[in-house]
Each structure stands twice: as structure tokens, then as C-alpha cells.
Amino acid sequence: MSLAVVTDSAACLTESLLGDRAIEIVALHAVPGENGASGTTSRPSVQELVDVYRRAAGRAQEVLAIHISSALSGTMDNARIAAAQVEAEYSGRDGRAERRRPQWLRVVDSGTSSGALGLAVLAAARAHDARRGAALAQASTARSCQLFVVDDLGRLARSGRIDRTTARLDGVLGIRPVLALTRDGIRALETVRGAARARRHLIAQAVRAAGGTALSGPRRPAEPVRLAIQGDDTGMLAQLETGLREAMEEAGAIVTEVLTLPVDEATSTHVGPGALGIAVAPTSGPTDPGPTAQSGCHRRRLRVLSTGQTGATVRGPAPALSVERHGRQGGTGEPVLDDLVRLACSTDPEDPVRRPRRLAIAPRAAVVAGSVLLVLASSWRCGPS
């Protein structure tokens, strides 16, 4: 079974990456403004998408199209029309439809753009059929994070990609928001003052998304990740990459690859010159990403700590632990509750029992407090009338 992957120029993939994996590309159009006005962008036409899908279908048995988020562009609307047209053409050819499996042409809304879209497309290109490729792309985008900072929020505001409240921050005492791209659009993660500080916090947010410890509060479990950095200033991009690598190493994040990607013309129209972006995505994963919980830029996986034949499920930022029959066992072979609490709350993956968090004493404290309240209540009832 052979697979051809199609995406759009918002994935910002280089010619070498496209050529190595035989990925087809369709361009988003940048329309220059007139009389000094800001430029705009337009989606590819249905005919352009039909031509690309036909070309892909001519060299592979199945086609997977992964496009920019429908929250940012109308490309998905035209992609669905084009896919239906191509499928209808193939079903009308003599004997051609018999060689095509059901759903041989799939169109996927990535829910993201730029580097995160590019990393999802590269993940899907490893598959041999459209079903698995779509699952790999969706697993990547579900656990990815696209972060960026811009010098001018006005461009995003004029195109309706951010709200007016966020846009007003641009002119207030040099405040710069660190922005994240989600399935619902663009939102501000935090606001800082000054461009240099914004870049530092951009890196810190990326480290946190990768499972590092640069920021306080809940963090994602550390897992191998791929990074993509983008910018139109070569010097600033080199500084960003150096700072990002150092921060990731210091925080203990597991980075397997760092890609430097260009900024496509359509994206540049909206973010303007001087923008910097970082995408964080899992290195690899199963077609079924497993249970998830809403958190961060997208969603966070639930961690399961295995203890022999039984286990405890911990939501949120519990570190990834590898535990084999740790702690005491009860008479029935089940782990003792105290051990499970320590395993779930430990901050040391190498020795989860030796260094429990303070939270591990919470169940005992609750039992003691409850006992004291019961004693006081009994004394009050039995006291003199």
C-alpha cells in the first residue's frame, strides 16, 4: 500500500523536506495591499486543490491531505469540495474504483499551522496508508504546541485572528504577549514587557510544553519531542536556537530533533517582520494517543503508573515513572495505599518511594483531622444538658 501526503504552504516545510518524502504542496496566496494598506491572504481555489489531489492519486494508491486549521483559513472548505470531486471522478472510470479502498482520499483539519503543522505532516509521511497517517498526524497535533511572538499585533487584529483586547496590549508600555495557536484560534498565554523578555518567556513556555521545569506550576510529563523554530531574522533565529537548546538541556527535556523552518509568505502577511515561533511536538506515538485531558496549548495525556498487575491513574503533570513492584504488598498481593500515594506524588523518577512530595501525607492528615472532629462531636453530644 502506497501513500501520498498533501499539505499547504502554511506547513512551512523546506524543499528538501518535501522532496525527501515526496510530499505535495498547494500554495496559500498572499495578496499585496494597495496604497500602503496591509496585504491580505486567500485560500487555494478548488481547482488548484483538485489538480494537486489528482497528481498525488496518480502516483499512490491512497492520498492524505492535511491542511491549515479551519479557525485560521477557509482552505478546509475548498479541500472537502475538491476531495469529493476527485473521488467522483475515480468512481466513474472503468475498473479504476475497484483498486481503491473505501476512504482512499482523506482530508484532515490539523487544527494548527506553521511549525506544528509541518511536524504533523512529517509524522504522517511515515505511514503506509491514509488511515494510519491521519492517526499519526492527529496524535501529533493533539499533543503539540505552537508558540510565537510578534513585533506588531495590529496585523493579526486587522485580519480578525486576535481579539481587540489582546491587540490593545501592543501600545501599552511595550507589553508583548506570548501567543499560542489552539484549535479555537490564537490566545495570549502571558504578557511581558520588552522584546528581549518576550523571547525569554517564549523559550520558557516551550520548555514547559516539552516537559521541562522552566516555569512554576503544573507541567507536562517529559517525553521525547521534536522542535521547529521559525523567523525571518537570521541572527535572531540563531540566538533563539542557542537559547532554546541550552534551556531544554538545563531543564532535562528530551529533544530528538530541532528543525529550522522558513516563514511562508501568507503567514508572514499576518505576523509581520520580526516574528519568532517555536513548535513542540512528540517525536513519535501510537495511532491512538490514549486518554487525554485539556491542558496547555492542546491536550495532555493521562499517565498510568504500573505496579505489578495493578496500577493507579494520575491526571495531569505527574512525571513519567517506571515502577516495577515497588513498595510493600498486602496479604492479597495488592499494593498498599501509602505506596501508591508516594508513587503518584513523587518528584524523583529514579526513586519514587524515597522522595515523596509533601502531598503524600495528605491522606493521613485527613484521617487524623476527621478522627479529631468525630471525637469533638461525640463529646459535645454527650456533654451535660
Buried (B, 14 or more C-beta within 10 A) or exposed (E): EEBBBBBBBBBBBEEEBBEEBBBBBBBBBBEEEEEEEBBBBEBBEBEBBBBBBBEBBEEBBBBBBBBBBBBBBEBBEBBBBBBBBBBEBBEEEEEEEEEBEEEBBBBBBBBBBBBBBBBBBBBBBEBEBBBBBBBBBBBBBBBBBBBBBBBBBBBBBBBEBBBEEBBEBBEEEEBBBBBBBBBEBBBBBBBBEEBEEBBBBBBBBBBBBBBBBBBEEEBBBBBBBBBBBBBBEEEBBEBBBEBBBEBBEEBEBBBEEBBBBBBBBBBBBBBBEBBBBBBBBBBBBEEEBEEEEEBBBBBBBBBEBBBBEEBBEBEBBBBBBEBEEBBEBEEEEEBEEBBBBBBBBBEEBEEBBEEBBEEBBEEEEEEEEEEEEEEEEEEEEEEEE
